[in-house]
């Protein structure tokens, strides 16, 4: 829904062991979407929020850093950091090679190490600060601290929205650490 033009970025996928190249076509590698790697076809627009999937320049550009796209070049994304101590700084994200061994074969994908980030998991949200947060707990949190981590991402309860079908969820609460308001 961003008014900017969409730009498509296609990855370059190759097998690390060229002896397997005869058995596994490039089109098959392009269809794979392993965890920890960006998609083969990455559609981006200026203004879109993205999340970094690799450490590029710690502590400023770490896995999980959220950014806003300012400009899209052929082999470079210009973005503004939205979170952390470097918030507000402009940075450049290059295409980089990433290798996965999630399959019986190893392959390399050259792509921008980012994904669109309109939502994130509770684990990825840990350490982030947000102005507004919406939490979907239609599936219950699976550890005792996850719900707390999700709720504590905003500084005001007025900016916290929780979706809980049935208006209930299972959570372990240590009442002795809660403060009465």
C-alpha positions in Angstrom: 0.0 0.0 0.0 3.1 2.2 -0.1 2.8 4.7 -2.9 6.4 4.1 -4.1 7.2 1.9 -7.1 8.0 -1.8 -6.3 11.5 -2.9 -7.0 12.2 -6.7 -7.5 15.5 -8.2 -6.4 16.2 -11.7 -7.7 18.9 -13.7 -5.8 21.8 -15.6 -7.4 21.6 -19.2 -6.1 24.4 -21.7 -6.7 25.5 -25.0 -5.1 28.7 -24.9 -3.1 29.6 -28.4 -4.4 29.6 -28.0 -8.2 29.6 -31.8 -8.6 25.9 -31.8 -7.5 25.0 -29.1 -10.1 23.9 -31.7 -12.7 21.4 -33.2 -10.3 19.9 -30.0 -8.8 18.7 -27.3 -11.2 19.0 -23.6 -10.3 15.2 -23.3 -10.6 14.8 -25.7 -7.7 17.3 -23.7 -5.6 15.3 -20.6 -6.4 12.1 -22.2 -5.1 13.6 -23.0 -1.7 12.9 -20.7 1.3 15.2 -21.9 4.1 15.0 -20.2 7.5 17.6 -17.5 8.0 17.8 -16.7 4.4 15.9 -14.0 2.5 13.6 -15.1 -0.3 14.8 -15.6 -3.9 12.5 -12.9 -5.1 12.5 -9.9 -2.8 9.9 -7.2 -3.5 10.7 -3.9 -1.8 9.3 -0.3 -1.8 10.7 2.9 -0.4 9.3 3.6 3.1 8.8 -0.1 3.9 10.0 -1.5 7.2 12.6 -4.3 6.9 14.5 -6.4 9.4 18.2 -7.3 9.1 18.9 -11.1 9.0 22.7 -11.0 9.5 25.2 -9.2 11.5 26.9 -6.7 9.2 28.5 -4.1 11.5 27.9 -4.9 15.2 26.5 -3.3 17.3 24.9 -0.9 14.8 23.8 -3.4 12.2 22.9 -6.7 13.9 20.6 -9.5 13.2 17.1 -8.2 14.2 17.8 -4.5 13.6 14.7 -2.9 12.1 15.2 -0.4 9.3 13.1 1.9 7.0 14.0 1.9 3.3 15.0 5.3 2.0 16.4 4.4 -1.4 16.7 1.3 -3.6 19.7 0.9 -5.9 20.8 -2.0 -8.1 23.1 -3.6 -5.4 22.5 -1.4 -2.4 19.7 -0.4 0.0 19.9 2.9 1.7 18.0 2.7 5.0 17.4 4.5 8.3 17.9 2.5 11.5 14.6 2.5 13.5 15.8 0.8 16.7 18.7 0.7 19.2 21.5 3.1 20.0 22.0 4.0 16.3 18.4 4.9 15.8 18.0 7.6 13.1 21.3 6.9 11.4 21.4 6.3 7.7 23.1 3.0 6.6 23.8 1.1 3.4 22.9 -2.6 3.1 24.8 -4.5 0.3 23.9 -7.8 -1.3 26.0 -10.5 0.4 26.5 -14.3 -0.1 24.8 -16.5 2.5 25.2 -20.3 2.8 22.6 -22.7 4.2 23.1 -26.4 5.0 19.4 -26.9 6.0 19.1 -29.4 3.1 21.1 -32.5 2.2 23.2 -30.2 0.0 24.7 -26.8 0.7 23.9 -23.8 -1.4 24.8 -20.2 -1.6 22.3 -17.3 -2.1 23.5 -13.8 -2.9 20.8 -11.4 -1.9 20.1 -8.5 0.5 20.1 -9.9 4.0 16.7 -8.4 4.8 13.0 -9.3 5.0 9.9 -7.1 5.2 9.0 -6.6 8.8 5.5 -5.5 9.4 5.4 -8.0 12.2 7.9 -10.0 14.2 8.1 -12.9 16.6 8.2 -12.3 20.3 11.8 -13.7 20.3 12.9 -11.2 17.6 11.1 -8.4 19.6 13.2 -8.9 22.7 15.4 -5.9 23.2 13.4 -3.7 20.8 11.5 -0.6 21.9 8.3 0.3 20.0 5.9 3.2 20.1 2.9 0.9 19.5 2.7 -2.9 19.7 0.0 -5.4 18.8 0.3 -8.9 20.2 -1.5 -11.9 18.7 -1.7 -14.7 21.3 -4.2 -16.8 19.4 -1.6 -19.5 20.0 -0.5 -19.4 23.7 3.0 -18.3 24.6 5.1 -21.3 25.2 7.4 -20.1 27.9 6.7 -18.2 31.1 8.5 -15.1 30.1 7.4 -14.6 26.5 4.1 -12.8 27.3 6.0 -10.4 29.6 8.7 -9.8 26.9 5.9 -9.0 24.3 4.0 -6.7 26.7 7.1 -4.8 27.8 8.2 -3.6 24.3 6.1 -0.4 24.8 6.4 2.2 27.5 2.7 2.8 27.9 -0.2 0.3 28.2 -2.3 2.7 26.1 -0.1 1.7 23.2 -0.4 -2.0 23.7 -3.0 -4.0 21.8 -3.5 -7.7 22.6 -5.5 -10.1 20.4 -6.6 -13.1 22.5 -9.5 -15.1 21.1 -11.7 -16.1 24.1 -10.0 -13.3 26.0 -7.8 -15.8 27.8 -4.3 -17.3 27.6 -2.2 -19.5 29.8 0.7 -17.6 31.4 2.8 -18.1 34.5 2.7 -14.9 36.7 4.9 -14.2 39.7 2.5 -11.8 41.6 5.2 -10.8 44.0 7.1 -8.9 41.3 4.0 -7.0 40.0 3.6 -3.4 41.2 0.1 -2.0 42.1 -0.9 1.0 40.1 
